Amino acid sequence: MKTYRAAVIGCSRMGGFIDNEVIGAQGIPLPYSHAAGFTACGRTELVACSDLRSDVMAEFGRLHGVPAQGQYTDYREMLAKEGLDIVSVATQPEPRAEIVIECVGQGVKAVYAEKAMAASMAEADAMVEAVESNGAILNLGTNRRWDARYDRMKEIIDSGELGELEHLIVYQVGTLFNSGSHHLDLVLRLNSDHPAAWVQGHLPEGDPLFAGDVLTEDPRAEGIIQFVNGVTAHVMLTARRSEYEAICSKGTITAIHDGLSWQVRRASSTGLRGRDQFHDATPPETTPNSSTLCLIEDLVHSLDTGEPPRGGVRAARAGNELIFGLIESHRAGGARVSLPLEKRTTRLVRNRAPRQPKYRPD
Ligand SMILES: NC(=O)c1ccc[n+]([C@@H]2O[C@H](COP(=O)([O-])OP(=O)(O)OC[C@H]3O[C@@H](n4cnc5c(N)ncnc54)[C@H](O)[C@@H]3O)[C@@H](O)[C@H]2O)c1
């Protein structure tokens, strides 16, 4: 079996060091960073890396065994020299489209792109075009799509044992590109990637964050998403963080503390006027897995077989479209906006320095 040559562009927290932030954390089995994932995967070899910060890259090389001659401050030079099969793009979203497009144009066949996919819808479109026209594949780092606990939640929804899926609720506190990208992708996955028809959004701190079509900070957002299959999602900003609920016609399933525990309720009696009453039922038993490793193995499987990956570039764009749907709805005074969006040029442009990764665990 072929060993695929892998590299990481963007060697900071998610690229290489985030494991040091979560060691011992319940529900986050390692490996977590891209580099640790490539090392753990028996079918990939991490041979090169690229970052604009050579000091960070040197530490990355020490930790993950990439020698100095495999470290590049210019990712284009790396692509030209290294004959890579799989490349991670673990930068912030602003430079992502340009880098991904260059990777697949230079012959890279599989991309592991961090979320959020892109800083604008126009850039997401260009990424879809570049990936598909070059015969490449892309998985977005929305980890819950490869998390066995949410596979179980989806299995229970799909089995019909709780009736028809009607509503999905996201309880969250974070910002849209950083955290919302995860939550919105999970909503898409739990609803079997049915397309959304329209979105209504509200950005509590929104208006001052816009300078024309430039969004100057990652905003918080809440809203409603209507899917073409009749399912409605509610995205709420609440003190409950990373909890998800599916309300079906005959019961509910709720992921508590991001899937560390579960609540299931079933219609098991009738009350006033013969209406169903929901009662607590046995919750599923789930075991967390390394979703990073699972995502990489999914890319390897696709490279081996030619089958599509579980995520793919179009699911990535669908999540990006929900992000921008909430944004455009807010800009239109909370109006319902139809998807796909007509306006695709609003762009996230932040003036922020990269973070200092944690080189060692405490
Ligand atoms: N999936 C997850 O659970 C998870 C967790 C944390 C972060 N993330 C995502 O990972 C991404 C990176 O986050 P972070 O906190 O590691 O970011 P960061 O800002 O700390 O680091 C980004 C790195 O990219 C490098 N970079 C920027 N442009 C580059 C270029 N042209 N060539 C080479 N390197 C370049 C920077 O020098 C920096 O070291 C973000 O999109 C974030 O949302 C995902």
Ligand as a Chemical Component Dictionary entry (heavy atoms), coordinates in Angstrom:
data_LIG
# 
_chem_comp.id                   LIG 
_chem_comp.type                 NON-POLYMER 
_chem_comp.pdbx_formal_charge   0 
_chem_comp.three_letter_code    LIG 
# 
loop_
_chem_comp_atom.comp_id 
_chem_comp_atom.atom_id 
_chem_comp_atom.alt_atom_id 
_chem_comp_atom.type_symbol 
_chem_comp_atom.charge 
_chem_comp_atom.model_Cartn_x 
_chem_comp_atom.model_Cartn_y 
_chem_comp_atom.model_Cartn_z 
_chem_comp_atom.pdbx_ordinal 
LIG N1  N1  N 0  -10.721 22.081 14.058 1  
LIG C1  C1  C 0  -10.496 22.595 15.257 2  
LIG O1  O1  O 0  -10.929 22.083 16.272 3  
LIG C2  C2  C 0  -9.678  23.867 15.330 4  
LIG C3  C3  C 0  -9.071  24.261 16.538 5  
LIG C4  C4  C 0  -8.278  25.420 16.520 6  
LIG C5  C5  C 0  -8.132  26.164 15.352 7  
LIG N2  N2  N 1  -8.778  25.743 14.218 8  
LIG C6  C6  C 0  -8.658  26.490 12.950 9  
LIG O2  O2  O 0  -7.333  26.327 12.465 10 
LIG C7  C7  C 0  -6.923  27.494 11.776 11 
LIG C8  C8  C 0  -5.617  27.971 12.381 12 
LIG O3  O3  O 0  -5.847  28.316 13.722 13 
LIG P1  P1  P 0  -4.620  28.612 14.720 14 
LIG O4  O4  O 0  -5.200  29.047 16.003 15 
LIG O5  O5  O -1 -3.657  27.484 14.633 16 
LIG O6  O6  O 0  -4.050  29.898 13.927 17 
LIG P2  P2  P 0  -2.821  30.904 14.164 18 
LIG O7  O7  O 0  -3.329  32.233 13.794 19 
LIG O8  O8  O 0  -2.220  30.669 15.497 20 
LIG O9  O9  O 0  -1.774  30.372 13.080 21 
LIG C9  C9  C 0  -1.885  30.481 11.724 22 
LIG C10 C10 C 0  -0.518  30.201 11.139 23 
LIG O10 O10 O 0  -0.604  30.300 9.714  24 
LIG C11 C11 C 0  0.598   30.898 9.265  25 
LIG N3  N3  N 0  0.406   31.449 7.927  26 
LIG C12 C12 C 0  -0.385  32.480 7.542  27 
LIG N4  N4  N 0  -0.260  32.695 6.211  28 
LIG C13 C13 C 0  0.616   31.766 5.743  29 
LIG C14 C14 C 0  1.166   31.490 4.476  30 
LIG N5  N5  N 0  0.845   32.203 3.395  31 
LIG N6  N6  N 0  2.074   30.475 4.355  32 
LIG C15 C15 C 0  2.426   29.742 5.451  33 
LIG N7  N7  N 0  1.933   29.961 6.679  34 
LIG C16 C16 C 0  1.046   30.971 6.828  35 
LIG C17 C17 C 0  0.904   31.953 10.314 36 
LIG O11 O11 O 0  2.245   32.376 10.288 37 
LIG C18 C18 C 0  0.539   31.207 11.596 38 
LIG O12 O12 O 0  1.640   30.543 12.170 39 
LIG C19 C19 C 0  -8.063  28.513 11.906 40 
LIG O13 O13 O 0  -8.821  28.533 10.734 41 
LIG C20 C20 C 0  -8.878  27.987 13.085 42 
LIG O14 O14 O 0  -10.252 28.294 12.996 43 
LIG C21 C21 C 0  -9.505  24.608 14.193 44 
# 
loop_
_chem_comp_bond.comp_id 
_chem_comp_bond.atom_id_1 
_chem_comp_bond.atom_id_2 
_chem_comp_bond.value_order 
_chem_comp_bond.pdbx_ordinal 
LIG N1  C1  SING 1  
LIG C1  O1  DOUB 2  
LIG C1  C2  SING 3  
LIG C2  C3  SING 4  
LIG C2  C21 DOUB 5  
LIG C3  C4  DOUB 6  
LIG C4  C5  SING 7  
LIG C5  N2  DOUB 8  
LIG N2  C6  SING 9  
LIG N2  C21 SING 10 
LIG C6  O2  SING 11 
LIG C6  C20 SING 12 
LIG O2  C7  SING 13 
LIG C7  C8  SING 14 
LIG C7  C19 SING 15 
LIG C8  O3  SING 16 
LIG O3  P1  SING 17 
LIG P1  O4  DOUB 18 
LIG P1  O5  SING 19 
LIG P1  O6  SING 20 
LIG O6  P2  SING 21 
LIG P2  O7  DOUB 22 
LIG P2  O8  SING 23 
LIG P2  O9  SING 24 
LIG O9  C9  SING 25 
LIG C9  C10 SING 26 
LIG C10 O10 SING 27 
LIG C10 C18 SING 28 
LIG O10 C11 SING 29 
LIG C11 N3  SING 30 
LIG C11 C17 SING 31 
LIG N3  C12 SING 32 
LIG N3  C16 SING 33 
LIG C12 N4  DOUB 34 
LIG N4  C13 SING 35 
LIG C13 C14 SING 36 
LIG C13 C16 DOUB 37 
LIG C14 N5  SING 38 
LIG C14 N6  DOUB 39 
LIG N6  C15 SING 40 
LIG C15 N7  DOUB 41 
LIG N7  C16 SING 42 
LIG C17 O11 SING 43 
LIG C17 C18 SING 44 
LIG C18 O12 SING 45 
LIG C19 O13 SING 46 
LIG C19 C20 SING 47 
LIG C20 O14 SING 48 
# 
